[in-house]
Amino acid sequence: RWCNIAVSLLWRRPFTEYVVPFNDDTVETRAKITCIEFRSYQEPMFSYAKYLQELSDVSIIKSVRFYAMYQAHQFSFQNTYNPIIDALWHMFMRQCTKINSLSITILSPINSPTGIMNVNNIMEAKLALSHLRNFSLVISHNENDYWKIQELLNKLLLNVDCYSTNIITAPMQALKSQVDWLTSLIFEYVHFDINSVTILSTMINLDSLQLKKYSWPNVIIPTIFERTGDTLNHLVIDHVSIYVIQIAKEYCLNIKTLYIQIGVENFEYIFPWIKKLKLEKFNLKFLLTGRSRRITLSIEETSKVLQHLGQSIPLTLTYLRLDGIKISKKII
């Protein structure tokens, strides 16, 4: 309650407060495009930019949309939304110095000449992102955007030219400069080469790792676990083999939150590892690929799973989710 009151006082006109720190050139350019007189707005009640630690392009876009909804101005997306969004982004990059969490999605006006993802303009973010610890980037399925995103990552994190034709190599090389600082990584639909695995295995401060939606070769995950497993507290992984479980049982003993997908034929191998953990949250999903069209385990298989769970679940567990099992009245 007190927070709502405080925010209302400090952010009485949220969007208009953002606009104040624009430089003169930006104000003149945006005013011509949008027919909005930016200079009429009052100074913000406090210098928020120096305290801002999280920045999301989605939040910026929403702020513009909400502003448009509650103002008399008639907004045209192409002529107004994008210029204001771009201006806000670049203003934040100039004013903020303590950003530790940055999220960029494909919702950004990526093809705008001065857009959020523009490679030439992103370099002004160097100071703003000098404290960056969490970086989330959603890449589209449009192959034409890959080169732009690769170049962006290199400029943003490494400031070197992009030199590889492999989609994942350039981002991983860019992350190389951040191996001592990154604490959280998420990869989906990614195929790693050996160089990328080497870089991943040097990230000794990883607290959270999510490897999703790809059938990982046995050499990939064990290599990562051997180097970074001791620091991991949050792990999301699918298509797990017996060998991967054996490596995890040896190196990943501090996991508190675990989401794992495993074939029904291998489920018994996971429980000796579970016994060693002090899990707080556990989500176990069974894969039935290659079998019949059933989407759940049989009653007999479910009984075995529950029996093993009863013998292995630690007392620290507060959340449990099982996907792909079939519960009958008899089992209950």
Phi and psi in degrees as a GROMACS rama.xvg file:
@    title "Ramachandran Plot"
@    xaxis  label "Phi"
@    yaxis  label "Psi"
@TYPE xy
-62.182  -33.2136  TRP-2
-65.6263  -42.378  CYS-3
-60.5677  -41.0948  ASN-4
-66.1495  -44.6911  ILE-5
-62.4544  -44.2465  ALA-6
-63.6934  -39.1331  VAL-7
-61.7883  -38.3208  SER-8
-70.655  -43.4075  LEU-9
-78.171  -31.01  LEU-10
-119.165  51.6163  TRP-11
-58.1918  -37.3778  ARG-12
-131.677  77.5338  ARG-13
-52.119  -52.2375  PRO-14
-65.8588  -42.6386  PHE-15
-65.7306  -30.1739  THR-16
-67.2538  -33.4613  GLU-17
-61.7254  -34.0677  TYR-18
-72.2631  -25.8584  VAL-19
-52.9107  -44.9882  VAL-20
-74.482  4.5296  PRO-21
-57.1261  144.525  PHE-22
-78.5883  169.86  ASN-23
-60.6821  -41.831  ASP-24
-62.357  -42.61  ASP-25
-64.1553  -43.1091  THR-26
-59.7499  -47.3669  VAL-27
-63.9132  -42.8857  GLU-28
-65.3594  -47.9398  THR-29
-68.8157  -35.1975  ARG-30
-64.362  -37.7833  ALA-31
-65.9926  -39.1802  LYS-32
-74.1549  -40.4564  ILE-33
-102.601  -9.79901  THR-34
60.6568  32.1858  CYS-35
-115.245  130.991  ILE-36
-88.4873  93.2384  GLU-37
-63.5938  -33.2605  PHE-38
-68.1064  -12.1998  ARG-39
-77.1343  -9.63306  SER-40
-83.1131  149.854  TYR-41
-80.7103  161.03  GLN-42
-65.3496  146.651  GLU-43
-64.8373  157.456  PRO-44
-73.2909  -18.4484  MET-45
-152.564  161.465  PHE-46
-83.1117  79.2684  SER-47
-67.488  -28.4933  TYR-48
-59.3764  -37.8748  ALA-49
-71.5183  -13.842  LYS-50
-104.366  -13.804  TYR-51
-64.5635  127.178  LEU-52
-116.224  -16.7712  GLN-53
-124.499  137.179  GLU-54
-139.221  130.071  LEU-55
-133.301  131.383  SER-56
-65.1794  -30.8697  ASP-57
-62.8176  -40.5116  VAL-58
-64.689  -39.34  SER-59
-62.9375  -46.1484  ILE-60
-61.0983  -43.1758  ILE-61
-64.017  -37.7194  LYS-62
-62.166  -38.4625  SER-63
-67.4537  -42.3913  VAL-64
-65.1448  -43.2434  ARG-65
-64.17  -38.7289  PHE-66
-60.0689  -43.8582  TYR-67
-63.9902  -37.2333  ALA-68
-65.0839  -34.3328  MET-69
-105.79  12.4333  TYR-70
-116.14  163.657  GLN-71
-79.9089  -13.2181  ALA-72
-66.9972  140.84  HIS-73
-91.9001  113.678  GLN-74
-93.7537  135.057  PHE-75
-108.277  127.682  SER-76
-56.3964  -50.9836  PHE-77
-67.713  -40.0088  GLN-78
-88.105  -16.9331  ASN-79
-127.171  -51.1265  THR-80
-53.8013  -58.5442  TYR-81
-59.9451  -45.7102  ASN-82
-59.7372  -40.5892  PRO-83
-68.9567  -42.9344  ILE-84
-59.9197  -45.3984  ILE-85
-59.9409  -45.0624  ASP-86
-63.5183  -41.4959  ALA-87
-61.1344  -45.5066  LEU-88
-57.5253  -50.2508  TRP-89
-69.3071  -31.6187  HIS-90
-63.7879  -44.6689  MET-91
-61.2098  -40.3733  PHE-92
-64.8479  -28.7016  MET-93
-81.319  -35.8335  ARG-94
-93.0054  -31.7305  GLN-95
-88.6318  139.895  CYS-96
-128.81  0.358857  THR-97
-128.226  28.1258  LYS-98
-66.336  122.574  ILE-99
-115.997  -5.30268  ASN-100
-139.35  121.853  SER-101
-128.76  131.722  LEU-102
-126.294  124.559  SER-103
-125.72  131.117  ILE-104
-125.155  173.178  THR-105
-70.7319  -8.62187  ILE-106
-66.4504  -17.6358  LEU-107
-63.4265  149.41  SER-108
-71.888  72.0421  PRO-109
-64.0333  -29.2783  ILE-110
-93.1856  1.45175  ASN-111
-67.9855  138.241  SER-112
-55.695  -30.7957  PRO-113
-117.944  24.0625  THR-114
-68.0262  174.162  GLY-115
-56.7557  -37.1129  ILE-116
-91.4034  5.93193  MET-117
-61.8985  125.733  ASN-118
-66.9336  -41.6267  VAL-119
-65.7684  -37.8405  ASN-120
-81.9974  -19.5868  ASN-121
-66.4767  -19.8222  ILE-122
-65.6086  -20.8719  MET-123
-71.7139  -5.0418  GLU-124
-87.7083  -1.78699  ALA-125
-54.505  -47.5538  LYS-126
-69.9027  -41.6019  LEU-127
-61.415  -34.1491  ALA-128
-103.697  17.0255  LEU-129
-67.2999  -16.8766  SER-130
-107.918  15.8536  HIS-131
-62.0753  130.757  LEU-132
-122.263  -33.0185  ARG-133
-122.957  123.565  ASN-134
-130.147  118.172  PHE-135
-115.876  123.964  SER-136
-130.857  120.448  LEU-137
-98.1137  117.239  VAL-138
-97.9354  136.508  ILE-139
-76.6101  170.07  SER-140
-85.773  3.04676  HIS-141
-80.5102  111.431  ASN-142
-62.5268  -24.423  GLU-143
-65.4135  -21.2278  ASN-144
-87.4494  -14.5171  ASP-145
-60.1555  -45.8185  TYR-146
-62.6494  -40.8258  TRP-147
-63.795  -40.5594  LYS-148
-70.2736  -39.4532  ILE-149
-60.97  -45.0706  GLN-150
-64.2456  -39.3008  GLU-151
-59.5432  -47.7084  LEU-152
-61.7603  -40.6013  LEU-153
-65.3325  -41.4274  ASN-154
-66.2085  -41.9341  LYS-155
-71.2797  -43.0445  LEU-156
-106.613  -24.5539  LEU-157
-129.078  -27.3741  LEU-158
60.2886  45.5746  ASN-159
-131.026  163.641  VAL-160
-69.223  147.364  ASP-161
-76.2571  130.182  CYS-162
-130.953  5.23773  TYR-163
-121.148  147.029  SER-164
-88.8004  -9.98556  THR-165
-78.8877  131.481  ASN-166
-59.3146  -38.7277  ILE-167
-90.2958  -20.8986  ILE-168
-61.3378  -46.5595  THR-169
-62.9931  -48.7079  ALA-170
-58.2882  -39.7779  PRO-171
-67.838  -37.9113  MET-172
-64.1985  -36.7339  GLN-173
-65.2271  -37.9395  ALA-174
-70.4217  -16.766  LEU-175
-56.5699  -35.011  LYS-176
-72.5437  -9.78798  SER-177
-111.112  11.9726  GLN-178
-61.9355  -27.1075  VAL-179
-84.8264  -5.14894  ASP-180
-119.831  -32.5096  TRP-181
-64.4352  134.09  LEU-182
-117.213  -9.8383  THR-183
-145.061  132.262  SER-184
-138.168  140.773  LEU-185
-131.997  127.375  ILE-186
-128.579  132.937  PHE-187
-129.867  138.01  GLU-188
54.683  39.0099  TYR-189
-111.881  134.652  VAL-190
-108.741  113.251  HIS-191
-86.0164  142.054  PHE-192
-94.7583  176.025  ASP-193
-64.7627  -33.6857  ILE-194
-65.5901  -39.212  ASN-195
-65.7329  -39.5234  SER-196
-63.324  -40.0197  VAL-197
-60.1728  -41.811  THR-198
-66.3374  -44.5351  ILE-199
-58.9731  -39.6066  LEU-200
-71.3681  -9.73191  SER-201
-93.7084  -2.2039  THR-202
-83.7346  85.1339  MET-203
-81.0496  -5.33018  ILE-204
-110.778  17.8347  ASN-205
-66.6972  124.688  LEU-206
-99.4465  -29.3113  ASP-207
-136.042  130.943  SER-208
-137.247  127.592  LEU-209
-127.029  118.465  GLN-210
-121.41  104.713  LEU-211
-127.98  150.981  LYS-212
61.3913  44.6528  LYS-213
-159.668  143.796  TYR-214
-84.3722  97.8717  SER-215
-76.8105  132.33  TRP-216
-61.8037  152.16  PRO-217
-58.3115  -28.2143  ASN-218
-75.456  -21.6952  VAL-219
-73.334  -64.8479  ILE-220
-64.569  -45.373  ILE-221
-55.8252  -39.2262  PRO-222
-61.8252  -41.5725  THR-223
-67.0823  -44.9622  ILE-224
-61.5169  -39.7141  PHE-225
-61.0948  -31.3793  GLU-226
-95.959  -36.2728  ARG-227
-114.902  -6.61999  THR-228
-57.9778  -30.9461  GLY-229
-67.9694  -25.8058  ASP-230
-95.4163  -11.1336  THR-231
-71.6687  130.194  LEU-232
-113.159  -23.4107  ASN-233
-128.653  121.853  HIS-234
-135.587  128.104  LEU-235
-124.492  124.049  VAL-236
-153.629  142.352  ILE-237
-127.906  171.925  ASP-238
54.1646  53.9245  HIS-239
-86.7051  132.426  VAL-240
-95.7036  169.081  SER-241
-62.1984  -40.186  ILE-242
-63.2751  -41.4813  TYR-243
-61.697  -41.5021  VAL-244
-62.5439  -41.2959  ILE-245
-62.2987  -40.6359  GLN-246
-67.755  -42.4601  ILE-247
-61.2202  -38.7516  ALA-248
-62.7555  -25.5244  LYS-249
-91.3201  -36.5609  GLU-250
-111.15  -24.5558  TYR-251
-106.966  82.3649  CYS-252
-113.075  4.75064  LEU-253
-114.248  17.1633  ASN-254
-67.4815  129.784  ILE-255
-106.864  -32.9065  LYS-256
-124.841  124.631  THR-257
-134.222  124.766  LEU-258
-119.826  123.353  TYR-259
-142.438  140.139  ILE-260
-111.424  134.566  GLN-261
-146.992  146.816  ILE-262
-67.9729  144.776  GLY-263
-60.7299  -28.3102  VAL-264
-73.189  -14.1713  GLU-265
-112.369  4.30382  ASN-266
-63.9783  -28.6887  PHE-267
-65.2433  -23.8919  GLU-268
-75.5225  -16.6789  TYR-269
-80.4111  -25.2106  ILE-270
-71.5196  -33.5556  PHE-271
-59.2978  -32.457  PRO-272
-70.9897  -43.5448  TRP-273
-59.243  -37.5446  ILE-274
-60.0736  -28.8391  LYS-275
-82.9081  -11.7705  LYS-276
-96.6104  158.139  LEU-277
-107.271  62.9828  LYS-278
-64.8555  142.714  LEU-279
-109.665  -33.818  GLU-280
-134.564  133.463  LYS-281
-140.743  122.131  PHE-282
-122.924  115.607  ASN-283
-116.23  122.896  LEU-284
-121.24  136.037  LYS-285
-101.414  135.504  PHE-286
-97.5511  131.631  LEU-287
-116.483  21.873  LEU-288
-62.7178  142.935  THR-289
84.6179  -4.82794  GLY-290
-101.512  -158.533  ARG-291
-70.832  -174.899  SER-292
-79.6837  8.03754  ARG-293
-61.8924  142.478  ARG-294
-105.86  -1.10704  ILE-295
-134.823  162.406  THR-296
-66.484  160.504  LEU-297
-73.4229  168.494  SER-298
-61.8634  -39.2439  ILE-299
-64.2002  -44.6163  GLU-300
-64.7303  -39.7323  GLU-301
-61.853  -40.2761  THR-302
-60.1648  -41.7998  SER-303
-64.6863  -41.9795  LYS-304
-60.8276  -47.9926  VAL-305
-65.1209  -34.7914  LEU-306
-63.732  -45.6141  GLN-307
-65.1104  -39.5659  HIS-308
-60.7189  -44.0671  LEU-309
-60.5175  -28.9477  GLY-310
-89.9538  -13.1979  GLN-311
-118.86  -25.3327  SER-312
-63.9828  128.693  ILE-313
-74.6294  158.303  PRO-314
-69.4096  -14.9829  LEU-315
-77.4868  -11.0276  THR-316
-68.8963  130.041  LEU-317
-118.498  -12.5157  THR-318
-141.656  130.003  TYR-319
-137.875  130.148  LEU-320
-133.901  131.464  ARG-321
-120.757  120.787  LEU-322
-109.22  132.437  ASP-323
95.8359  14.2097  GLY-324
-107.838  163.08  ILE-325
-123.372  115.459  LYS-326
-98.4076  127.266  ILE-327
-112.029  166.05  SER-328
-61.5258  -33.0314  LYS-329
-64.5951  -41.8944  LYS-330
-65.9542  -42.5095  ILE-331
